[in-house]
Amino acid sequence: MADKIKILVALLLVVAGVIGYYALGDSAAVLRVLAVLLGVLAAAGVFWTSALGKQFFSFAKDSVAESKRVVWPTRRETVQTTGVVILFAVVMSLFLWAVDASLMAVVNLLMGRGD
């Protein structure tokens, strides 16, 4: 039950930050944005103390570690793959154009509109 209350408080802090943004309508934009940021940071702090928050931040930490282990393609591999995709798209569009034009010619011939 305590975790649900913490999550509710976190949501209320985000809402308070947004309300602060609109309440400071005549103030400088920096203060308005700061109100939202403070609300979000306070909400993150409260959310982090809940069990769900700890699971989420642990998942986020593991996700960052996993993304660091990814072997990204080199520039050359990226350019070659992009070239193959573009070439395939051009060839496929020409093929589909030829099929469409052929079918249109056959339909026109069957309907007696052929030249």
Secondary structure, 3 states (H helix, E strand, C coil): CHHHHHHHHHHHHHHHHHHHHHHCCCCCHHHHHHHHHHHHHHHHHHHHCCHHHHHHHHHHHHHHHHHHHCCCCCHHHHHHHHHHHHHHHHHHHHHHHHHHHHHHHHHHHHCCCCC
